[in-house]
Amino acid sequence: MCLTSTNHKIGDLVNNVVTARKQWVGLLKTLVVVAASVFAFSGAAQAEESEFSIVVSVQNQTIDDGVATKNPVVGVSISVTTATGSAVGEGITDASGIVTISVPSKDSYLVNIDLATLPDGITLIDENKTQAIIEKDSFTTNAKRVTFFAGSSTATGAPLFDRVVQRLVDGIRLGLIIAICSVGLSLIFGTTGLTNFAHGEMVTFGGLIAFWLNVLLGVPLLIAAPLVIALGGVFGLAMNAIIFAKLRKRGIGLISQLVVSVGLSIMLRNMYLYQFGGRTRPLDDFSLQVAKSFGPVSITMRDLTTAIISLIALVAVALYLQKSRTGKAIRAVSDNPNLASSTGIDTQKIIRIVWFAGGALAAMGGLFRGLDEQVGFEMGSGLIFLMFAGITLGGLGSAYGALVGGFLVGILVELASLVVPAELKNAPALFILIIVLVVRPQGILGRKQRVG
């Protein structure tokens, strides 16, 4: 009787092992599918990036109650010549007011706009500036962007109050995206102690998958978006299973894991660059938007919609963490993994859930960022330090802190552009990061901890 019972137990154990093995094999197969998805567009992207290009945009600017609105100008003839006057190429702006002209190499060029092809009633703000000079060293990627503005000048500037309100709204939009991307980064730090520098590439992954589905396969973005978010979650789960879970199991220290995440970030970024190219590209859906004015604020319906969806998603995440059983377990593991494990919580399962959620939220942030500022190979890496600033300001390891901190950092970045050049608008946020680390290392919602 005892022998039979023992055989049954052994059989059950073998079945459990086989089931677990099948689950891991299934996960690895899913990862292969996801990786294939990222690089499936290699041929198209490589063909498009086989030569350098100049992207020229013609925008008609109108001023309504001090708010500037830019609309694309269609059918304008653009030509490119060498510095000595030899013709290189020409084209006509499309429905988005953009034309891409290929050039043979990174060199100095002259970009000319034909004033005679401007629509009736539209003139350049400065009719003497019909030519843009591109220096060889200004090619930081394979494409160089040039914009010609027609319509009304903003030289006199809108009232200070209107500019502050506009920047505040823009900051809220940016802050919501940073918060969406930061929650997973903060939870991963809270549950594992890992400072994951590859989280920015998880954001980029979402943008690239959205581009692949929407532009190359023609899937409507409303249908592609849920798939993008799901694949982002699988990507995060696979990153944990294949790399970081094994490092934790082997007892590798957090500093070594951090170094691995930095190397992984560099590797993924270069893979994205190789497959996608250095030029940013818009998604097909919702790319042509005209800003609407709401008092002193100007915003497109696309940006307003993504901001509302981001806010709903953040509220849903907060309620899930606060009310659900799994959410409470996540907060328990973030507060004290050892104590949570001693109370019967499966910490490894919770960590897997956190990686999936972090990847899904990062992909959502990448999708929204791609809609806002086009898709590029380093779109996530450009946000990573703002994400770190947000979670540090809000409180390391705290999901709620990431929500608050990311929101505040976004507002600070946009408001800073009122007093510093646009190229330096991220600097105040990073300065705040340093101040917080010196004055209040635990952040706004963090708690002091005794060390030693």
C-alpha positions as CSV (number, residue, x, y, z in Angstrom):
1,M,0.0,0.0,0.0
2,C,2.8,2.4,0.9
3,L,4.7,1.4,-2.2
4,T,1.7,2.2,-4.4
5,S,1.3,5.5,-2.7
6,T,4.9,6.3,-3.2
7,N,4.7,5.4,-6.9
8,H,1.7,7.7,-7.3
9,K,3.7,10.5,-5.7
10,I,6.6,9.9,-7.9
11,G,4.3,9.8,-10.9
12,D,2.8,13.1,-9.9
13,L,6.2,14.6,-9.4
14,V,7.3,13.5,-12.9
15,N,4.1,14.9,-14.4
16,N,4.7,18.2,-12.7
17,V,8.2,18.3,-14.0
18,V,7.1,17.5,-17.5
19,T,4.3,20.1,-17.3
20,A,6.8,22.8,-16.1
21,R,9.2,21.8,-18.8
22,K,6.4,22.2,-21.4
23,Q,5.6,25.6,-20.0
24,W,9.2,26.8,-20.3
25,V,9.5,25.4,-23.8
26,G,6.3,27.3,-24.7
27,L,7.7,30.5,-23.2
28,L,10.9,30.1,-25.2
29,K,8.9,29.5,-28.4
30,T,6.9,32.6,-27.7
31,L,10.1,34.6,-27.3
32,V,11.4,33.3,-30.6
33,V,8.1,34.5,-32.2
34,V,8.5,37.9,-30.6
35,A,12.1,38.2,-31.7
36,A,11.1,37.3,-35.2
37,S,8.4,40.0,-35.1
38,V,11.0,42.6,-34.1
39,F,13.3,41.8,-37.0
40,A,10.8,40.7,-39.6
41,F,10.9,44.1,-41.2
42,S,14.7,43.9,-41.6
43,G,14.6,43.8,-45.4
44,A,12.2,46.8,-45.8
45,A,14.0,48.9,-43.2
46,Q,17.5,48.0,-44.6
47,A,16.4,48.9,-48.1
48,E,15.0,52.2,-47.0
49,E,18.2,53.0,-45.1
50,S,20.5,52.0,-47.9
51,E,21.3,55.7,-48.6
52,F,21.2,58.9,-46.6
53,S,18.2,61.2,-46.9
54,I,17.0,64.7,-46.1
55,V,13.5,65.0,-44.7
56,V,11.9,68.3,-45.5
57,S,8.7,69.5,-43.8
58,V,6.6,72.6,-44.8
59,Q,4.2,73.8,-42.2
60,N,1.7,76.6,-42.2
61,Q,1.6,78.4,-38.8
62,T,-1.5,80.2,-37.7
63,I,-1.9,82.2,-34.5
64,D,-5.3,82.1,-32.7
65,D,-5.6,83.9,-29.4
66,G,-1.8,83.7,-28.9
67,V,-1.7,79.9,-29.6
68,A,0.3,78.7,-32.5
69,T,-1.2,75.9,-34.7
70,K,0.8,74.2,-37.4
71,N,-0.8,72.6,-40.5
72,P,1.0,70.7,-43.3
73,V,1.3,72.4,-46.7
74,V,0.8,70.0,-49.6
75,G,2.3,70.1,-53.1
76,V,5.3,72.3,-52.4
77,S,8.4,71.7,-54.6
78,I,11.7,71.1,-52.8
79,S,15.1,70.6,-54.3
80,V,18.5,69.6,-52.9
81,T,21.8,70.6,-54.4
82,T,25.4,70.2,-53.4
83,A,27.3,73.1,-51.9
84,T,28.6,73.9,-55.4
85,G,25.1,73.9,-56.9
86,S,25.0,70.5,-58.6
87,A,21.5,69.0,-58.4
88,V,21.0,66.0,-56.1
89,G,17.3,65.4,-56.0
90,E,13.8,67.0,-55.7
91,G,10.4,66.1,-54.6
92,I,6.9,67.4,-53.6
93,T,5.5,67.5,-50.1
94,D,2.8,64.9,-49.4
95,A,-0.4,65.1,-47.3
96,S,1.6,65.4,-44.1
97,G,3.6,68.3,-45.6
98,I,6.8,66.1,-45.8
99,V,9.0,65.0,-48.6
100,T,12.1,62.7,-48.3
101,I,14.9,63.2,-50.7
102,S,17.7,60.7,-50.9
103,V,21.3,61.9,-50.9
104,P,24.4,59.9,-51.8
105,S,26.4,60.5,-48.6
106,K,26.8,62.5,-45.5
107,D,27.9,65.8,-47.0
108,S,27.1,69.5,-47.1
109,Y,23.9,70.3,-49.0
110,L,21.5,73.2,-49.9
111,V,17.8,72.7,-49.5
112,N,15.7,75.0,-51.6
113,I,11.9,75.7,-51.5
114,D,10.1,76.9,-54.7
115,L,7.9,79.8,-53.5
116,A,5.9,79.6,-56.7
117,T,4.5,76.2,-55.6
118,L,3.1,77.5,-52.3
119,P,-0.7,77.5,-52.3
120,D,-2.5,80.8,-52.8
121,G,-2.5,83.0,-49.7
122,I,0.4,81.2,-48.0
123,T,3.8,82.8,-47.8
124,L,6.9,82.0,-45.8
125,I,7.3,83.8,-42.5
126,D,10.6,85.1,-43.7
127,E,10.5,85.2,-47.5
128,N,14.3,85.7,-47.6
129,K,14.9,82.3,-46.1
130,T,14.1,80.1,-49.1
131,Q,17.2,78.0,-48.6
132,A,18.5,75.9,-45.7
133,I,22.2,75.0,-45.4
134,I,23.1,71.5,-44.1
135,E,26.6,71.0,-42.9
136,K,28.2,67.6,-43.2
137,D,28.7,67.3,-39.4
138,S,25.0,67.9,-38.7
139,F,24.1,64.4,-39.9
140,T,23.9,62.7,-36.5
141,T,21.8,59.9,-38.1
142,N,21.2,58.7,-41.6
143,A,18.5,61.4,-42.0
144,K,18.5,65.1,-41.6
145,R,15.3,67.1,-40.9
146,V,14.6,70.5,-42.3
147,T,11.4,72.6,-41.7
148,F,10.1,75.6,-43.6
149,F,7.5,77.7,-41.8
150,A,4.8,79.7,-43.5
151,G,2.0,81.8,-42.1
152,S,2.2,83.9,-39.0
153,S,5.3,84.6,-36.9
154,T,5.4,84.0,-33.2
155,A,8.3,86.4,-32.8
156,T,6.1,88.6,-30.6
157,G,5.2,85.6,-28.5
158,A,2.0,84.6,-26.8
159,P,1.2,86.0,-23.4
160,L,3.3,84.5,-20.6
161,F,0.2,83.0,-18.9
162,D,-0.8,81.2,-22.2
163,R,2.7,79.9,-22.7
164,V,2.8,78.5,-19.1
165,V,-0.6,76.9,-19.5
166,Q,0.4,75.3,-22.8
167,R,3.6,73.9,-21.4
168,L,1.8,72.7,-18.4
169,V,-0.6,70.7,-20.6
170,D,2.4,69.3,-22.6
171,G,4.1,68.4,-19.4
172,I,1.1,66.5,-18.2
173,R,1.0,64.5,-21.4
174,L,4.8,63.8,-21.1
175,G,4.5,63.0,-17.4
176,L,1.7,60.5,-18.0
177,I,3.9,58.6,-20.6
178,I,6.9,58.7,-18.2
179,A,4.7,57.4,-15.4
180,I,3.3,54.6,-17.6
181,C,6.9,53.5,-18.4
182,S,8.2,54.0,-14.9
183,V,5.8,51.9,-12.9
184,G,7.2,48.6,-14.2
185,L,10.8,49.8,-13.7
186,S,10.0,50.8,-10.1
187,L,8.2,47.5,-9.3
188,I,11.1,45.4,-10.8
189,F,13.4,47.3,-8.5
190,G,11.2,46.8,-5.5
191,T,10.7,43.1,-6.0
192,T,14.2,42.1,-7.1
193,G,16.5,45.1,-6.2
194,L,17.6,45.3,-9.9
195,T,18.2,48.7,-11.5
196,N,17.3,47.7,-15.0
197,F,18.9,50.0,-17.6
198,A,17.4,47.9,-20.4
199,H,13.9,49.1,-19.5
200,G,14.3,51.9,-22.0
201,E,14.7,49.2,-24.8
202,M,11.5,47.6,-23.6
203,V,9.8,50.9,-24.3
204,T,11.5,51.0,-27.8
205,F,10.3,47.4,-28.4
206,G,6.7,48.5,-28.0
207,G,7.2,51.4,-30.5
208,L,8.9,49.1,-33.1
209,I,6.3,46.4,-32.8
210,A,3.6,49.0,-33.3
211,F,5.4,50.2,-36.4
212,W,5.8,46.7,-37.8
213,L,2.2,45.9,-37.3
214,N,0.7,49.2,-38.4
215,V,3.0,50.3,-41.2
216,L,4.5,47.2,-42.7
217,L,1.6,44.8,-42.2
218,G,-1.2,47.3,-42.4
219,V,-2.9,46.3,-39.2
220,P,-5.1,49.2,-37.9
221,L,-3.6,50.6,-34.7
222,L,-6.7,50.1,-32.7
223,I,-6.4,46.4,-33.3
224,A,-2.6,46.3,-33.1
225,A,-2.4,48.1,-29.8
226,P,-3.6,45.2,-27.5
227,L,-1.2,42.9,-29.4
228,V,1.7,45.3,-28.9
229,I,1.0,45.5,-25.1
230,A,0.7,41.7,-24.8
231,L,4.0,41.1,-26.8
232,G,5.7,43.7,-24.6
233,G,4.6,41.7,-21.5
234,V,6.0,38.5,-23.1
235,F,9.2,40.3,-23.9
236,G,9.6,41.4,-20.3
237,L,8.8,37.9,-19.0
238,A,11.3,36.3,-21.4
239,M,14.0,38.8,-20.4
240,N,13.5,37.8,-16.8
241,A,13.3,34.0,-17.5
242,I,16.3,33.8,-19.8
243,I,18.7,36.3,-18.1
244,F,17.9,37.8,-14.7
245,A,16.0,34.8,-13.1
246,K,19.1,32.6,-13.8
247,L,21.4,35.3,-12.4
248,R,19.4,35.5,-9.2
249,K,19.3,31.7,-8.9
250,R,23.1,31.6,-9.1
251,G,23.4,34.2,-6.4
252,I,24.9,36.9,-8.8
253,G,25.1,40.2,-7.0
254,L,22.9,43.2,-7.8
255,I,25.9,45.3,-9.1
256,S,26.8,42.5,-11.5
257,Q,23.1,42.3,-12.6
258,L,23.1,46.1,-13.2
259,V,26.2,45.8,-15.4
260,V,24.4,43.0,-17.3
261,S,21.4,45.2,-17.8
262,V,23.6,48.0,-19.2
263,G,25.2,45.6,-21.6
264,L,21.8,44.2,-22.6
265,S,20.6,47.8,-23.2
266,I,23.5,48.6,-25.5
267,M,23.1,45.3,-27.4
268,L,19.4,45.8,-28.0
269,R,19.8,49.4,-29.0
270,N,22.4,48.5,-31.6
271,M,20.2,45.6,-32.9
272,Y,17.3,48.0,-33.2
273,L,19.5,50.5,-35.1
274,Y,20.8,47.7,-37.4
275,Q,17.3,46.5,-38.3
276,F,15.2,49.7,-38.1
277,G,17.8,52.3,-39.2
278,G,18.6,55.7,-37.7
279,R,15.7,57.7,-39.0
280,T,12.5,58.2,-37.1
281,R,9.3,57.2,-38.8
282,P,5.6,58.0,-38.1
283,L,2.9,55.4,-37.6
284,D,0.3,55.3,-40.4
285,D,-2.7,55.8,-38.3
286,F,-3.5,59.2,-36.7
287,S,-0.3,60.8,-38.1
288,L,-2.2,63.7,-39.8
289,Q,-3.7,65.7,-36.9
290,V,-4.8,69.3,-36.7
291,A,-4.5,70.8,-33.2
292,K,-7.7,72.2,-31.7
293,S,-7.8,75.1,-29.4
294,F,-9.3,75.0,-25.9
295,G,-8.9,78.5,-24.6
296,P,-5.1,79.1,-24.4
297,V,-4.3,75.5,-24.9
298,S,-3.7,73.8,-28.3
299,I,-3.8,70.0,-28.5
300,T,-4.6,67.4,-31.1
301,M,-7.3,64.9,-30.5
302,R,-4.8,62.1,-30.8
303,D,-2.7,63.5,-28.0
304,L,-5.7,64.2,-25.9
305,T,-6.9,60.6,-26.4
306,T,-3.6,59.0,-25.5
307,A,-3.4,61.2,-22.3
308,I,-6.9,60.1,-21.2
309,I,-6.0,56.4,-21.9
310,S,-2.7,56.8,-20.0
311,L,-4.5,58.3,-17.0
312,I,-7.1,55.5,-17.1
313,A,-4.3,52.9,-17.3
314,L,-2.5,54.4,-14.3
315,V,-5.6,54.6,-12.2
316,A,-6.4,51.0,-13.1
317,V,-2.8,49.9,-12.1
318,A,-3.2,51.8,-8.8
319,L,-6.6,50.2,-8.0
320,Y,-5.2,46.8,-8.9
321,L,-2.2,47.2,-6.6
322,Q,-4.5,48.5,-3.8
323,K,-7.5,46.2,-4.1
324,S,-6.6,42.9,-5.7
325,R,-5.0,39.9,-3.9
326,T,-2.1,39.8,-6.4
327,G,-1.6,43.5,-6.1
328,K,-1.3,43.3,-2.3
329,A,1.1,40.5,-2.8
330,I,3.2,42.6,-5.2
331,R,3.3,45.4,-2.6
332,A,4.2,43.0,0.1
333,V,7.1,41.6,-1.9
334,S,8.2,45.1,-2.8
335,D,8.2,46.1,0.9
336,N,10.0,43.0,2.2
337,P,10.6,40.0,-0.1
338,N,11.9,37.7,2.7
339,L,9.0,38.5,5.1
340,A,6.5,38.1,2.2
341,S,8.0,34.7,1.3
342,S,7.8,33.6,5.0
343,T,4.0,34.3,5.0
344,G,3.4,31.9,2.1
345,I,3.6,34.3,-0.9
346,D,5.2,32.7,-4.0
347,T,7.8,35.5,-4.6
348,Q,9.1,34.0,-7.8
349,K,5.5,34.0,-9.3
350,I,5.1,37.6,-8.2
351,I,8.4,38.5,-9.8
352,R,7.3,36.9,-13.0
353,I,4.0,38.9,-12.9
354,V,5.9,42.1,-12.2
355,W,8.2,41.5,-15.2
356,F,5.2,40.8,-17.5
357,A,3.3,43.9,-16.2
358,G,6.5,46.0,-16.5
359,G,7.0,44.9,-20.1
360,A,3.4,45.5,-21.0
361,L,3.3,49.0,-19.5
362,A,6.6,49.9,-21.2
363,A,5.3,48.8,-24.6
364,M,2.2,50.9,-24.0
365,G,4.4,53.9,-23.2
366,G,6.4,53.2,-26.4
367,L,3.3,53.0,-28.5
368,F,2.1,56.4,-27.1
369,R,5.5,57.9,-27.5
370,G,5.7,56.7,-31.1
371,L,2.3,58.4,-31.8
372,D,3.6,61.6,-30.2
373,E,7.1,61.9,-31.6
374,Q,7.4,59.1,-34.2
375,V,9.2,55.8,-33.8
376,G,13.0,55.6,-33.6
377,F,15.6,53.1,-32.4
378,E,16.5,55.1,-29.3
379,M,13.1,56.5,-28.3
380,G,13.2,54.5,-25.0
381,S,16.9,55.2,-24.2
382,G,16.0,58.9,-24.4
383,L,13.5,58.5,-21.7
384,I,15.4,56.2,-19.3
385,F,17.0,58.9,-17.2
386,L,13.7,60.7,-17.0
387,M,12.2,57.5,-15.7
388,F,15.0,57.1,-13.1
389,A,14.5,60.7,-12.1
390,G,10.7,60.0,-11.7
391,I,11.1,56.9,-9.6
392,T,13.8,58.5,-7.5
393,L,11.7,61.6,-6.9
394,G,8.6,59.5,-6.1
395,G,10.4,56.8,-4.0
396,L,12.5,53.9,-5.2
397,G,10.5,50.6,-5.4
398,S,7.2,52.3,-4.9
399,A,4.6,52.0,-7.7
400,Y,2.7,55.0,-6.4
401,G,6.0,56.9,-6.1
402,A,6.7,56.2,-9.8
403,L,3.2,57.5,-10.7
404,V,3.7,60.7,-8.8
405,G,7.4,61.2,-9.7
406,G,7.0,60.5,-13.4
407,F,4.1,62.9,-13.5
408,L,6.1,65.7,-11.8
409,V,9.2,65.1,-13.9
410,G,7.2,65.5,-17.2
411,I,5.7,68.8,-16.0
412,L,9.1,70.0,-14.9
413,V,10.7,69.2,-18.2
414,E,8.2,71.1,-20.3
415,L,8.1,74.1,-18.0
416,A,11.9,74.2,-18.1
417,S,11.7,74.9,-21.8
418,L,10.3,78.3,-21.0
419,V,13.6,79.4,-19.4
420,V,16.3,77.2,-21.0
421,P,16.9,76.1,-24.6
422,A,14.9,73.2,-25.8
423,E,18.0,71.0,-26.1
424,L,18.6,71.5,-22.3
425,K,15.1,71.0,-21.0
426,N,15.9,67.6,-19.5
427,A,18.7,69.1,-17.5
428,P,16.5,70.5,-14.6
429,A,14.9,67.1,-14.1
430,L,18.3,65.4,-13.8
431,F,19.4,68.3,-11.4
432,I,16.3,67.5,-9.3
433,L,17.4,63.9,-9.3
434,I,20.7,64.8,-7.7
435,I,19.1,67.1,-5.2
436,V,16.6,64.4,-4.1
437,L,19.4,61.9,-3.7
438,V,21.3,64.3,-1.5
439,V,18.4,65.7,0.6
440,R,15.8,63.0,0.7
441,P,17.1,59.7,-0.8
442,Q,13.9,57.9,0.0
443,G,11.9,60.2,-2.3
444,I,8.4,61.8,-1.8
445,L,6.5,58.6,-0.9
446,G,9.5,56.4,0.2
447,R,10.2,55.6,3.8
448,K,13.5,55.9,5.7
449,Q,15.2,52.6,6.3
450,R,17.8,51.7,8.9
451,V,21.1,50.5,7.4
452,G,23.2,48.2,9.4
